[in-house]
Amino acid sequence: MSGSNIYEQHLDRTPANFVALSPVSFVERSAEVFGDLPAVIHGARRYTWRETRERSARLAAALRALGVGRGHTVSTMLPNTPEMVEAHYAVPALNAVINTLNTRLDAPLLAWQMNHCEAAVLITDREFAPVIARALQILRDEHGRRPVVITVDDSEYRGPGDRLGEHEYEALLAAHEPLAQLGGPADEWDAIAVSYTSGTTGDPKGVVTHHRGAYLNAVCNAVTWTMPQFPRYLWTLPMFHCNGWCFPWTVALQGGVHVCLRRVEAQVIFDAMREHRVDHYCAAPIVHNLLIAAPEAMREGLPAGIRAMVAGAAPPAAMIEGMARIGIHLTHVYGLTEVYGPASVAVQRPEWSAQPIGEQARLNGRQGVRYPLQEGLSLRDPATLHEVPADGETIGELMFRGNIVMKGYLKNDAATRLALRGGWFHTGDLAVMDAERYVKIKDRSKDVIISGGENISSIEVEDALYRHPAVLACAVVAKPDAKWGETPLAYVELRPGAQASEAELIGHCRALLAGYKVPREVRFEDIPKTSTGKIQKFQLRERAKSASAIE
């Protein structure tokens, strides 16, 4: 047969039948149809969806007046406050890129990241003034960069901290009329965010994600969790972490309520759950364990049917049992910054609830199956890209493909090509797949320690240890920890005749690293090496009985 395709004749793509996907559209819809319903709760502050949309549109107008547009970066140094929610709506509406800074980082790393992504504007909370002032000075002195600084003076913050920069947030909003519409990108492939991950080396990688992926993963969150209309979502997960796993946009999709928290403390969490009838929250294992360990009296009167997501290390039986005891239903997810946060889920089949708690822990401890809008999850030989058998025994590298995969790494073409080679995103995690097609991670080929939900590059910690004159050789691996999931454990060999104590080396690291990266323990032992001198970390993992050791 010959001739043109009849389905291409007079059936063109037009504004009437094709619009670029962007999660910003969720905000406009909720403001339009649920405008009078609550959207944000933060201490004494309350905003409806109409008000939240207006505040976001005022911020967008202000940023536009400051010259922000397509491809420009707006960094944020904010806790889980209304301003952080609004930034997730306003910045993408300008086709600009949001860079959510980790509030636990030190000044040199903050400056490095803002320089790398060429931040044009920084929105920062007054609480972080000391570290941000140092970061801005480094940014000026070493990189010649001077972003416009907007300071948030949060009504719920009573502590010290100067107002930095040229603008105060509320005054800036008041000075600008809201944009007529929170628009979106011309092309859904345009960048929506850049998030930094430590990856396999001490130099962070800037993970660039796009509007289409953020839109689809926000929908996936609701579908995977069977999240109802009008959820009441508690912000225990930092919004700076993978853009809050896309939940700022998921809550907008469902017309729900953002219940904001500046601090993650058991009493504050339980009080918020009761007062605001919270029904969903996400957190690293440390937060769930915090709630389980709280006094029983603190947990009295919780709403029924609270649903929680846990990511990171597989939830042990004690956590699943403890969550059930306090009436919270736990869902285990797995993902990476490169796939917008969670990208697979241990979907709980109805028959699981009848199993003994130990078997439930095994079933829920798997990383599970792909999110419904992620096109592919596979275990493959990283050299040949051939799929390995789903027999529960054969190990392959866990890989993803589809629309919920990053664009790539900012200014790092080699790392992008390596990560996306062969048409798959290579996670670096080694796993097995059982007959039910659920995956279970067995080892990390990337030497990354996940502590309290934060990635720690073991190489970065080792580099700090090597800067001590007494250290001859060192290796850092993950050690299981009941509170944090994993913590850094350092093995050290000293130079002949040199002396150094555990406390001395830990103090040395504390002067060079962010607090959560500092080793909790140092062991002075011989480090196993190959004949060529390469350190054999797998033996150290087995010594430490780390979560990364092959079972």
C-alpha positions in Angstrom: 0.0 0.0 0.0 1.2 3.5 -0.7 0.1 7.0 -0.1 0.0 9.3 2.9 -1.4 8.2 6.3 -5.0 9.2 6.5 -4.7 9.9 10.2 -2.2 12.6 9.5 -4.4 14.5 7.1 -6.0 17.7 8.6 -5.4 16.3 12.1 -2.8 18.7 13.3 -1.6 19.4 16.8 -3.1 22.7 18.0 -3.5 24.6 21.3 -7.0 23.1 21.4 -5.9 19.5 21.5 -2.3 19.5 22.8 -0.9 21.2 25.9 2.6 20.6 27.4 2.2 18.7 30.6 3.3 20.6 33.7 2.3 20.1 37.4 1.6 23.9 37.6 -1.7 23.2 35.9 -2.8 21.3 39.1 -2.6 24.6 41.0 -4.8 26.5 38.6 -7.4 23.8 38.6 -7.6 23.5 42.4 -7.8 27.3 42.7 -10.6 27.3 40.1 -12.8 24.6 41.4 -11.7 24.3 45.1 -10.8 27.9 45.7 -12.6 28.2 49.0 -11.1 25.0 50.4 -8.0 24.9 52.7 -4.7 24.5 50.9 -2.0 25.4 53.5 -1.8 25.3 57.3 1.2 26.7 59.1 0.9 27.6 62.7 -1.5 30.4 62.9 -1.5 31.0 59.1 -4.2 29.5 56.9 -4.5 29.9 53.1 -7.2 28.6 50.8 -6.4 27.3 47.3 -7.5 30.7 45.9 -5.2 32.5 48.2 -2.3 30.0 47.7 -2.6 30.5 43.9 -2.7 34.3 44.3 0.4 34.3 46.6 2.2 32.0 44.1 1.2 34.2 41.2 2.5 37.3 43.1 5.8 35.6 43.7 6.0 34.7 40.0 5.3 38.3 39.1 8.0 39.5 41.4 10.5 37.0 40.1 9.7 38.0 36.5 10.3 41.7 37.5 13.7 40.6 38.8 14.5 39.2 35.3 13.7 35.5 35.9 12.5 33.6 32.9 13.0 30.4 30.9 16.2 28.5 32.0 17.0 30.8 34.9 17.6 29.1 38.3 16.0 30.1 41.6 17.5 28.5 44.6 15.7 28.1 47.9 17.0 27.6 51.4 13.8 27.0 53.2 12.2 24.6 55.7 8.7 23.1 55.1 6.8 26.4 55.1 4.1 28.0 52.8 6.9 29.9 51.0 8.5 26.6 50.0 5.1 25.4 48.6 4.7 28.7 46.7 8.1 28.5 45.2 7.3 25.1 43.8 4.3 26.7 42.0 5.7 30.1 41.0 9.2 29.1 39.7 8.0 26.5 37.2 5.2 28.8 36.1 7.9 31.1 34.7 9.5 28.2 32.9 12.4 28.8 35.3 14.2 26.0 37.3 13.9 25.5 41.0 17.0 24.4 43.0 16.0 23.4 46.5 19.1 23.5 48.7 19.6 21.0 51.5 19.3 23.1 54.8 21.8 20.8 56.5 24.7 21.6 54.2 27.7 23.8 55.0 28.5 27.1 53.4 31.2 25.9 50.9 28.9 23.3 49.4 26.0 25.6 49.3 28.1 28.1 47.4 29.4 25.4 45.0 25.9 24.3 44.2 24.6 27.8 43.6 27.5 28.6 41.4 27.2 25.4 39.4 23.5 25.9 38.6 24.1 29.7 38.1 21.5 30.8 40.6 20.0 34.1 39.7 17.8 34.4 42.8 18.0 32.9 46.3 15.0 32.7 48.6 16.2 32.0 52.1 14.7 31.7 55.6 16.0 34.0 58.3 17.0 31.0 60.4 19.8 30.1 58.0 21.3 33.6 57.8 24.7 32.7 59.3 25.4 29.8 56.9 23.9 31.6 53.9 25.9 34.8 54.7 29.1 32.7 54.5 27.9 30.9 51.4 27.2 34.2 49.6 30.6 35.6 50.5 32.3 32.5 49.1 30.0 32.9 46.0 31.2 36.5 45.5 34.8 36.0 46.4 35.6 32.8 44.6 33.0 32.8 41.8 32.1 36.4 41.2 28.4 35.6 41.4 25.8 37.8 43.2 22.3 36.3 43.1 19.4 38.5 44.2 18.5 37.5 47.8 14.9 37.4 49.1 14.6 36.8 52.9 11.6 35.0 54.4 10.7 36.2 57.9 8.4 33.3 58.9 5.7 34.1 61.4 6.4 30.7 63.2 10.2 31.4 63.6 11.2 33.1 66.8 14.9 32.6 66.8 17.9 34.7 65.8 18.9 35.5 62.2 19.4 38.6 60.1 17.5 39.6 57.1 19.9 39.2 54.1 19.7 40.7 50.7 17.6 43.3 48.9 14.1 42.0 49.5 11.8 40.8 52.2 9.4 38.1 50.9 6.0 39.5 52.1 6.8 43.0 51.1 7.9 41.8 47.7 4.6 39.9 47.2 2.6 42.9 48.3 4.4 45.1 45.7 3.3 43.0 42.7 0.0 42.2 41.2 -0.5 38.4 40.6 0.1 37.0 37.2 -3.2 36.4 35.3 -2.3 32.7 35.0 0.3 30.3 36.4 1.3 29.1 33.0 4.0 26.5 32.2 6.6 25.6 29.7 6.3 25.8 26.0 7.9 22.4 25.9 7.2 19.8 28.5 10.8 18.6 28.1 12.0 21.9 29.6 13.8 21.7 33.0 11.6 22.1 36.1 14.2 21.5 38.8 17.9 20.8 39.5 18.6 18.7 42.6 22.1 17.8 43.8 23.1 14.3 44.9 26.4 13.2 46.2 26.4 10.2 43.8 29.5 8.0 43.8 32.1 10.8 44.3 32.5 13.7 46.6 31.6 16.2 43.8 27.8 16.6 43.7 25.8 15.9 40.5 23.1 18.3 39.4 20.1 16.1 38.5 17.9 17.9 36.0 14.3 16.9 35.8 11.6 18.0 33.4 7.9 19.2 33.6 6.5 16.0 32.0 8.2 13.7 34.5 7.2 15.9 37.5 3.6 15.9 36.2 3.5 12.1 35.8 5.2 11.3 39.0 2.8 13.5 40.9 0.0 11.5 39.4 1.8 8.3 40.3 2.0 9.3 43.9 -1.8 9.6 44.1 -2.5 6.4 42.2 0.1 4.3 44.0 -1.1 5.4 47.4 -4.8 5.4 46.4 -4.8 8.9 47.7 -8.4 10.3 47.9 -9.6 13.7 46.9 -8.7 16.4 49.5 -5.9 14.6 51.4 -4.5 16.2 54.5 -0.7 15.8 54.0 1.8 16.4 56.8 5.2 17.7 55.7 7.6 15.5 57.7 9.7 14.8 54.5 11.9 17.8 53.6 10.7 19.5 50.5 14.3 20.1 49.6 14.7 16.4 49.1 13.8 15.5 45.5 11.3 18.3 45.5 9.5 16.5 48.3 9.1 13.4 46.1 6.8 15.6 43.9 4.2 15.8 46.7 3.9 19.6 46.5 2.3 18.9 43.1 0.4 15.8 44.2 -1.3 17.7 46.9 -2.3 20.4 44.4 -3.6 17.7 42.0 -5.9 16.3 44.7 -7.0 19.7 46.1 -5.5 18.6 49.5 -4.0 20.5 52.4 -0.4 21.1 53.0 0.2 20.8 56.8 3.6 22.5 57.2 6.2 21.8 59.9 9.4 23.7 60.5 10.7 21.0 62.9 10.3 17.2 62.9 9.7 16.3 66.5 7.4 13.5 67.8 5.2 15.8 69.9 4.8 18.4 67.1 3.9 15.6 64.6 1.3 14.0 66.8 -0.2 17.3 67.7 -0.5 18.2 64.0 -2.0 14.9 63.2 -4.7 15.3 65.8 -5.4 19.0 65.3 -5.5 18.9 61.5 -6.8 15.4 61.0 -3.7 14.4 59.0 -4.2 11.2 56.8 -0.9 11.0 54.8 2.8 11.6 55.4 6.2 10.5 54.0 9.4 10.0 55.9 12.7 8.3 56.2 12.9 5.3 58.7 14.3 7.6 61.4 11.0 9.5 61.6 8.8 6.4 61.8 11.0 5.0 64.5 10.7 8.3 66.4 6.9 8.0 66.4 7.0 4.3 67.4 9.4 5.1 70.3 7.3 8.0 71.6 5.4 7.6 74.9 2.0 6.0 74.5 0.3 9.0 76.1 1.7 11.2 73.3 0.0 9.1 70.7 -3.5 9.1 72.2 -6.4 10.3 70.0 -4.7 10.0 66.6 -7.0 10.0 63.6 -7.8 6.5 62.2 -6.4 5.3 58.9 -3.2 7.4 58.7 -1.1 6.2 55.7 2.7 6.6 55.7 5.4 6.1 53.1 8.9 4.9 54.0 11.9 5.0 51.7 15.5 4.0 52.1 16.4 0.9 54.0 13.8 -1.9 54.0 11.5 -1.5 56.9 12.2 -4.2 59.6 9.6 -6.3 61.2 9.7 -4.1 64.3 8.9 -1.0 62.3 5.9 -2.7 60.5 4.6 -4.1 63.8 5.1 -0.8 65.6 3.4 1.2 62.9 0.4 -1.2 63.0 0.3 -0.9 66.7 -0.2 2.8 66.6 -2.7 2.6 63.7 -0.5 3.8 60.8 -0.5 1.8 57.5 3.0 1.7 56.0 3.9 1.6 52.3 7.5 0.9 51.3 8.9 2.7 48.2 12.2 3.0 46.5 13.8 5.5 44.2 16.5 8.0 43.5 16.8 11.7 42.7 17.3 10.7 39.1 13.8 9.3 39.0 12.0 12.1 40.8 12.1 10.3 44.2 10.0 7.1 44.6 9.8 5.1 41.3 8.9 1.6 42.6 6.6 0.4 45.3 6.1 -2.8 47.3 2.4 -3.0 46.2 0.6 -4.7 49.1 -1.6 -7.6 47.9 -4.7 -8.4 49.9 -3.4 -11.8 51.0 -0.3 -10.3 52.7 -2.3 -9.1 55.8 -3.0 -12.7 56.7 0.7 -13.6 56.9 2.8 -13.7 60.1 4.6 -10.4 60.9 8.0 -11.8 59.9 6.7 -12.8 56.4 5.0 -9.4 56.1 8.3 -7.8 56.8 10.0 -9.8 54.1 7.2 -9.0 51.5 7.2 -5.3 52.4 11.0 -5.1 52.5 11.2 -5.6 48.8 11.7 -2.5 46.6 8.7 -3.8 44.6 7.4 -3.0 41.2 7.6 0.1 39.0 5.3 3.0 39.4 2.4 2.7 37.0 3.5 5.6 34.7 7.1 4.5 34.7 7.6 2.6 31.4 10.2 0.0 32.5 12.0 -1.5 35.5 14.4 -4.3 34.8 17.3 -6.2 36.2 20.1 -6.4 33.6 23.7 -7.4 33.2 25.3 -3.9 33.1 27.9 -5.1 30.5 25.6 -6.8 28.1 22.3 -5.2 29.0 20.7 -8.7 28.8 17.8 -9.2 31.3 18.6 -11.6 34.1 16.2 -14.4 35.2 13.4 -13.5 37.7 14.4 -16.4 39.9 15.0 -14.6 43.2 18.7 -15.5 43.0 20.4 -14.1 39.9 21.8 -10.6 40.6 21.5 -7.8 38.1 21.7 -4.1 38.1 18.4 -2.3 38.7 17.5 -0.1 35.8 14.6 2.2 34.9 13.3 3.7 31.6 10.5 6.0 30.8 9.2 9.5 31.2 10.0 9.6 34.9 13.7 9.6 34.4 15.9 12.7 34.6 17.0 14.7 31.6 20.6 14.1 32.8 23.3 15.7 34.9 23.9 19.4 34.6 27.2 20.3 32.8 28.3 16.7 33.0 27.8 15.0 29.6 30.1 12.1 30.4 28.2 11.2 33.6 24.8 11.6 31.8 25.9 9.2 28.9 27.2 6.7 31.4 24.0 6.7 33.5 21.7 6.5 30.5 23.7 4.1 28.3 21.8 1.5 26.4 18.5 3.2 26.7 18.2 2.5 30.5 18.9 4.6 33.6 21.5 2.6 35.5 20.8 3.0 39.3 24.1 1.3 40.4 22.0 -0.9 42.8 22.3 -4.6 42.5 19.2 -6.7 43.1 17.3 -9.9 42.5 13.8 -10.3 41.1 11.4 -13.0 42.3 8.7 -14.8 40.3 6.1 -12.1 41.3 8.3 -9.6 39.5 9.1 -7.8 42.8 12.7 -6.6 43.1 14.9 -6.8 46.3 18.1 -4.8 46.5 21.1 -6.9 47.6 24.0 -4.5 47.3 25.0 -1.0 46.3 27.6 -0.8 43.6 27.7 2.9 44.4 29.4 3.6 47.7 26.7 5.7 49.1 25.4 5.6 52.7 21.8 6.5 53.3 21.5 8.0 56.7 18.2 9.5 57.8 17.2 9.7 54.2 20.2 11.7 53.2 22.9 10.4 50.8 26.5 10.4 52.1 29.4 9.8 49.7 31.8 7.4 51.4 34.6 8.8 49.1 33.9 12.4 50.5 34.3 11.1 54.0 37.4 9.2 53.1 38.9 12.3 51.6 38.4 14.1 54.8 40.0 11.3 56.8 43.0 11.3 54.5 43.6 15.0 55.3 44.6 13.9 58.8 48.4 13.4 58.8 48.3 10.2 60.9 46.0 8.4 58.4 47.7 5.9 56.0 44.7 4.2 54.6 40.9 4.3 55.3 37.6 3.1 54.0 34.1 4.1 54.9 31.1 1.8 54.7 27.5 1.8 56.0 26.8 0.4 59.4 23.1 -0.5 60.2 21.6 1.9 62.8 18.2 1.5 64.5 17.6 5.2 64.5 19.2 6.5 61.2 18.9 3.4 59.0 22.6 3.6 58.3 25.6 5.6 59.6 29.2 6.0 58.4 31.7 3.5 59.9 35.3 4.3 59.2 38.1 1.7 59.0 41.5 3.3 59.5 45.2 2.3 59.3 47.6 4.7 60.8 51.1 5.6 59.5 54.0 3.8 61.2 54.8 5.6 64.4 51.8 7.9 64.2 49.1 8.1 66.8 45.4 9.3 66.7 42.4 8.5 68.7 38.9 7.8 67.5 37.7 11.1 69.1 40.5 13.0 67.4 39.6 11.6 63.9 35.9 12.2 64.4 36.6 15.8 65.5 38.9 16.2 62.5 36.0 15.1 60.2 33.5 17.4 62.0 35.6 20.4 61.0 35.5 19.4 57.3 32.1 17.9 56.8 28.4 18.5 57.5 27.4 16.9 60.7 25.4 14.1 59.3 28.4 12.9 57.2 30.8 12.5 60.1 31.6 8.9 61.0 29.9 7.7 64.2 32.6 5.1 64.8 36.2 4.6 63.8 37.8 1.1 63.9 41.6 0.8 63.8 42.0 -2.4 61.8 43.9 -3.8 58.8 42.1 -3.0 55.7 41.8 -5.8 53.1 43.4 -5.1 49.7 44.0 -6.8 46.4 47.5 -7.5 45.2 47.5 -4.2 43.4 46.5 -2.3 46.6 42.8 -1.8 45.8 40.7 -1.8 48.9 38.1 -4.6 49.1 35.1 -2.8 50.6 32.9 -5.8 50.3 34.9 -7.5 53.0 34.5 -4.5 55.2 30.8 -4.5 54.6 30.7 -8.1 55.8 32.7 -7.1 58.8 30.3 -4.3 59.6 27.3 -6.4 58.8 26.3 -3.4 56.8 23.0 -3.1 55.0 25.0 -3.1 51.7 26.4 -6.6 52.3 25.1 -9.4 50.0 22.8 -11.6 52.1 
